[in-house]
């Protein structure tokens, strides 16, 4: 199966690609090299700790270059014309979106059928950015889930293919959360692509409601989330 992944170059995305290419040798990746920039400070030290933790857990501390894992194309914006042309030429049988900006109609049309998106959170409650952090901020730990849904022109609005709860354990730290989310994302994707190969479809259902849209979380609120999450996980049995 010709599978295309639209993503960015981060440790968790490199892990996802490494695992997926082992199952789909024809995997092709388009790396988006730029993103949206918030007009306020969003950086928190737990993010460096998170990157270092993931690199150690998945790669034994080694630096991993995504273009060494499979065939890649790097573009500043996945919506730019040359990227769209490349997608159309690839004619993917399935396209997995993991961590890019909102896709334009030409990108969606170029990818054809079976375009799916991984969302960290439940889009029926949290759409947009930093969904897990916003759930933690609101004390809504039941919505620390990973969702796979189809793609349309409305952000995080597609039909839901699957949802998996992110496993939380006693003593877990916030910098470990993205790892667990990514492993759920991989499982959801593998299951959906397997079903597509077997039956020609990925069963899905319409969303029951439109979740609230959230943007970037400011750094000062991330500091609160670190404390809230670790306090909650310390109470787990």
C-alpha positions as CSV (number, residue, x, y, z in Angstrom):
1,X,0.0,0.0,0.0
2,X,1.3,3.5,-0.9
3,X,1.1,5.5,2.3
4,X,1.9,9.2,2.6
5,X,2.6,10.9,6.0
6,X,2.4,14.7,6.3
7,X,4.2,15.7,9.5
8,X,7.0,17.7,11.1
9,X,10.5,16.7,12.1
10,X,10.3,16.0,15.8
11,X,11.4,12.9,18.0
12,X,7.8,11.6,18.3
13,X,7.1,12.0,14.6
14,X,10.4,10.2,13.7
15,X,9.3,7.3,16.0
16,X,5.9,7.2,14.3
17,X,7.5,7.1,10.8
18,X,10.1,4.5,11.8
19,X,7.5,2.1,13.1
20,X,5.1,2.7,10.2
21,X,7.8,2.2,7.4
22,X,8.5,-1.2,8.9
23,X,5.0,-2.2,7.9
24,X,4.7,-0.1,4.7
25,X,8.0,0.0,2.9
26,X,6.5,2.3,0.2
27,X,5.9,4.9,2.9
28,X,6.6,8.5,1.7
29,X,6.9,11.5,4.1
30,X,6.4,15.2,3.5
31,X,8.0,17.2,6.3
32,X,6.6,20.7,7.0
33,X,9.5,22.9,8.1
34,X,7.6,25.9,9.4
35,X,4.6,26.4,11.6
36,X,2.3,29.1,13.1
37,X,4.0,31.5,15.5
38,X,2.0,32.7,18.5
39,X,2.3,36.4,19.5
40,X,3.1,35.5,23.1
41,X,5.5,33.3,25.0
42,X,4.6,29.6,24.9
43,X,7.9,27.9,25.8
44,X,8.2,25.8,29.0
45,X,11.3,23.8,30.1
46,X,9.2,20.6,30.3
47,X,9.3,20.6,26.5
48,X,13.0,20.1,26.3
49,X,12.7,17.4,28.9
50,X,10.0,15.8,26.8
51,X,12.2,15.7,23.6
52,X,15.2,14.3,25.6
53,X,13.0,11.7,27.2
54,X,11.5,10.5,23.9
55,X,14.9,10.4,22.2
56,X,16.2,8.2,25.0
57,X,13.2,5.9,25.2
58,X,12.8,5.3,21.5
59,X,16.3,5.8,20.0
60,X,18.7,5.1,22.9
61,X,19.7,8.8,23.0
62,X,20.8,8.8,19.3
63,X,19.9,11.5,16.9
64,X,17.5,10.3,14.3
65,X,17.2,11.9,10.8
66,X,13.8,11.3,9.3
67,X,15.1,11.4,5.7
68,X,17.3,8.4,6.6
69,X,14.2,6.3,7.5
70,X,12.4,6.6,4.2
71,X,11.8,8.8,1.1
72,X,11.0,12.4,2.2
73,X,10.2,15.8,0.8
74,X,10.7,18.9,2.9
75,X,8.6,22.0,2.3
76,X,7.9,25.2,4.3
77,X,4.1,24.8,4.1
78,X,2.2,21.7,3.1
79,X,-0.3,24.0,1.3
80,X,2.2,25.4,-1.2
81,X,1.8,24.5,-4.9
82,X,4.9,22.4,-5.3
83,X,3.9,20.3,-2.3
84,X,0.4,19.8,-3.7
85,X,1.8,18.7,-7.1
86,X,4.0,16.2,-5.3
87,X,1.1,14.7,-3.4
88,X,-0.9,14.4,-6.7
89,X,2.0,12.7,-8.4
90,X,2.4,10.2,-5.5
91,X,-1.3,9.2,-5.7
92,X,-1.3,7.8,-2.2
93,X,-3.8,5.0,-1.3
94,X,-3.9,6.5,2.2
95,X,-2.6,9.8,3.7
96,X,-1.9,10.2,7.4
97,X,-1.7,13.7,8.8
98,X,0.2,14.1,12.1
99,X,1.1,17.6,13.3
100,X,0.9,19.9,10.3
101,X,-1.0,23.2,10.0
102,X,-4.6,23.2,8.7
103,X,-4.9,21.7,5.2
104,X,-6.3,23.6,2.2
105,X,-8.9,22.2,-0.1
106,X,-6.2,21.6,-2.9
107,X,-4.1,19.5,-0.6
108,X,-7.2,17.4,0.5
109,X,-8.2,16.9,-3.2
110,X,-4.7,16.0,-4.3
111,X,-4.5,13.3,-1.6
112,X,-7.7,11.7,-2.7
113,X,-9.7,9.3,-0.6
114,X,-8.5,7.9,2.7
115,X,-7.0,11.0,4.2
116,X,-6.9,10.7,8.0
117,X,-5.7,12.9,10.9
118,X,-4.3,12.2,14.3
119,X,-5.5,14.5,17.0
120,X,-4.3,14.5,20.6
121,X,-7.6,14.9,22.3
122,X,-11.3,14.4,21.6
123,X,-12.4,16.8,18.9
124,X,-16.0,16.6,20.1
125,X,-14.7,18.6,23.1
126,X,-11.3,20.0,22.2
127,X,-10.3,21.2,18.7
128,X,-7.2,23.0,17.6
129,X,-3.9,23.2,19.4
130,X,-2.5,21.9,22.7
131,X,-5.7,19.9,23.3
132,X,-4.2,17.7,26.0
133,X,-2.8,20.7,27.9
134,X,-6.2,22.4,27.8
135,X,-7.9,19.3,29.1
136,X,-5.4,19.2,32.0
137,X,-5.9,22.9,32.6
138,X,-9.6,22.2,33.0
139,X,-9.0,19.1,35.1
140,X,-10.6,17.0,32.4
141,X,-8.4,13.9,32.6
142,X,-11.0,11.7,31.0
143,X,-10.4,13.5,27.7
144,X,-6.7,12.7,27.6
145,X,-7.3,10.5,24.6
146,X,-6.0,10.1,21.1
147,X,-8.3,10.4,18.1
148,X,-8.0,9.3,14.5
149,X,-10.5,11.0,12.2
150,X,-11.1,11.7,8.5
151,X,-10.1,15.0,7.0
152,X,-12.3,17.7,5.6
153,X,-11.9,21.5,5.2
154,X,-13.0,22.2,8.8
155,X,-10.3,21.8,11.4
156,X,-10.7,18.6,13.4
157,X,-14.2,18.1,12.1
158,X,-13.9,14.8,10.2
159,X,-15.7,11.5,11.0
160,X,-14.1,9.6,13.9
161,X,-12.4,6.3,13.0
162,X,-11.2,5.5,16.5
163,X,-10.4,6.9,20.0
164,X,-8.0,5.4,22.5
165,X,-7.4,6.6,26.1
166,X,-3.8,7.7,26.8
167,X,-2.7,5.4,29.6
168,X,-1.8,7.2,32.8
169,X,0.1,5.6,35.6
170,X,1.0,6.6,39.1
171,X,3.9,9.0,39.3
172,X,3.8,9.9,35.6
173,X,5.2,13.3,34.6
174,X,3.9,15.6,32.0
175,X,7.0,15.2,29.8
176,X,6.0,11.5,29.4
177,X,2.5,12.2,28.1
178,X,3.4,12.8,24.4
179,X,5.2,9.5,24.2
180,X,2.0,7.7,25.4
181,X,-0.1,9.7,23.0
182,X,2.2,8.9,20.1
183,X,2.1,5.1,20.8
184,X,-1.7,5.3,20.8
185,X,-1.6,7.2,17.6
186,X,0.6,4.5,16.0
187,X,-1.8,1.8,17.2
188,X,-4.9,3.6,15.8
189,X,-3.1,4.2,12.5
190,X,-1.9,0.6,12.1
191,X,-5.4,-0.7,12.9
192,X,-7.1,1.6,10.4
193,X,-4.7,1.0,7.6
194,X,-5.0,-2.8,8.2
195,X,-8.7,-2.5,7.9
196,X,-8.4,-0.5,4.8
197,X,-6.2,-3.2,3.2
198,X,-8.6,-5.9,4.2
199,X,-12.0,-4.4,3.4
200,X,-11.3,-1.3,1.4
201,X,-12.8,1.0,4.0
202,X,-12.0,2.5,7.4
203,X,-15.3,2.5,9.3
204,X,-16.1,5.8,10.9
205,X,-18.9,7.8,12.5
206,X,-19.9,11.4,12.4
207,X,-19.0,13.6,15.3
208,X,-21.8,14.1,17.8
209,X,-20.9,17.7,18.6
210,X,-18.4,20.4,17.7
211,X,-15.8,20.8,20.4
212,X,-14.5,24.2,21.4
213,X,-11.5,25.6,19.4
214,X,-8.4,26.2,21.4
215,X,-5.2,28.0,20.3
216,X,-1.7,28.0,21.7
217,X,-1.4,27.6,25.5
218,X,0.7,30.4,27.1
219,X,3.8,29.4,29.0
220,X,2.4,30.6,32.3
221,X,-0.5,28.2,32.0
222,X,1.8,25.3,31.0
223,X,3.5,25.8,34.3
224,X,0.2,25.2,36.0
225,X,-0.5,22.1,33.9
226,X,2.8,20.6,34.9
227,X,1.8,20.8,38.6
228,X,-1.8,19.8,38.0
229,X,-0.9,16.7,35.9
230,X,1.8,15.5,38.3
231,X,-0.5,16.0,41.3
232,X,-3.3,14.0,39.6
233,X,-0.9,11.2,38.6
234,X,0.5,11.0,42.1
235,X,-3.0,10.2,43.3
236,X,-3.5,7.3,40.9
237,X,-3.6,3.8,42.4
